Amino acid sequence: MRVMIHRGANEIGGTCIEIASEIQAGRIVLDFGRPLDASEVNIESIVPPVSGIRQGAEDLLAVLISHPHQDHVGLLDYVHESIPIGIGAAAKRILDRTSFWLDKPGLRNRETIEWVSRKTVDIGPFKITPYLVDHSAYDSYALLIQCDGQKLFYSGDFRGHGRKQYLFSEILKNPPKDIDVLMMEGTVVGRDQDHQEFVTEGELEDQFLHHFRETDRLSLVWTSAQNIDRIVTVYRAAKRANKRLILDAFTAEMLMATENPNVPQPAWERHIGVYVPKWMQRRIAYTSQFQLLKPFEKNRVYLESLARSRNDVMLFRPGLLNEVSAHLSSAIGQLVYSNWTGYLEDESTFRVREWLEEMQIPLRIAHTSGHASLSDLRRFSSAISARCVVPIHSFHGDDFKDHFSNITRRSDGEWWSIDSNNKED
């Protein structure tokens, strides 16, 4: 096989890897992500230059998605409709629901190849085996690629301390064998906390419980609508504190898309409320999709009532600031921030920080990483025991050699081969 990292050798996000058979005609692409710092102004200029990706090509067989985070799927709209997309079923539903609300194409009318964990599928000369992994994105996979008598294992994004940490243990106990090249993410490598162990989602639940019990007023929780593990954590903590969790309808849509009865659902009889933001109301009216409100009928709440009830926990994102500040500022006892803390220094969060300071709303931090700790990366690399490890999804790929063996650095835009002796060339 020949491999090119189009983007991801020296950065986190925007991942795109092309793999070609050297014996038969056939190419595949692993992930097609949008860089974290991309703007709408230059978006077309950063689409990876994979031959045939926009026009279609007979030998371009599929784009294979590890998980539904934007830095791995954010440029899929530029993939020609003739090219199949490999993706988990729940991940596809999440993307399709998201695309409706954001008025984007999504995957509804595209040919897709559905991942089933550890079930191999044939795509031309390639055999693809997905491995379900623990990550902050729901329905995330590592991908084993077999072709030309060689094996490449792409870790995707993963961790070992989430609510699905048993999946990490399963890979350690029963890893794929005889791997020639491991392309492994290293989000935490080189960061200040790279030697720290991360708290588990279970331990984080206790932190949230402590915060929720500290106030008899409304608690806001600022987290991602697609971090399903975190929503479960917040729900469990709110329930233990005998408080109701108020979902915005977009988050409720993400939860419904999982089709998992163990994940909080907007129609549950207790401890759940659903608030429909104005932008979603406008979208429903514009498309006449009024049936989308039906799942929320029983538990729908309005901001005016929340200002009176107070003893609730409500999910929050910056896009809700105008409505929340207009109706709830005087009712809020605290905001618990549950994302990467680096975002708090970003210009995009300035208005929220300014509002918190103006209203004297206490800011708490309760978060754990969606990515593997350094010690778990070591355990993962050791279990896979590949002949060669290529850093991916890291700003500090040069530091891998300080922590792992058999490291080979590759650059964006460079074709390289796995030779017939199963050693990287």
Secondary structure, 3 states (H helix, E strand, C coil): CEEEEEECCCCCECCEEEEECCCCCCEEEECCCCECCCCHHHHHHHCCCCCCCCCCCCCEEEEECCCCCHHHHCCHHHCCCCCCEEEEHHHHHHHHHHHHHCCCCCCCCCCEEEECCCCCEEECCEEEEEEEECCCCCCEEEEEEEECCEEEEECCCCCCCCCCHHHHHHHHHCCCCCCCEEEEECCCCCCCCCCCCCCCHHHHHHHHHHHHHCCCCEEEEECCCCCHHHHHHHHHHHHHCCCEEEEEHHHHHHHHHHCCCCCCCCCCCCCEEEECCHHHHHHHHHHCCHHHHHHHCCCEECHHHHHHHCCEEEEECHHHHHHHHHHHHHHEEEEEECCCHHHHHCHHHHHHHHHHHHHCCCEEECCCCCCCCHHHHHHHHHHHCCCEEEEECCCCHHHHHHCCCCECCCCCCCEEEECCCCCEC
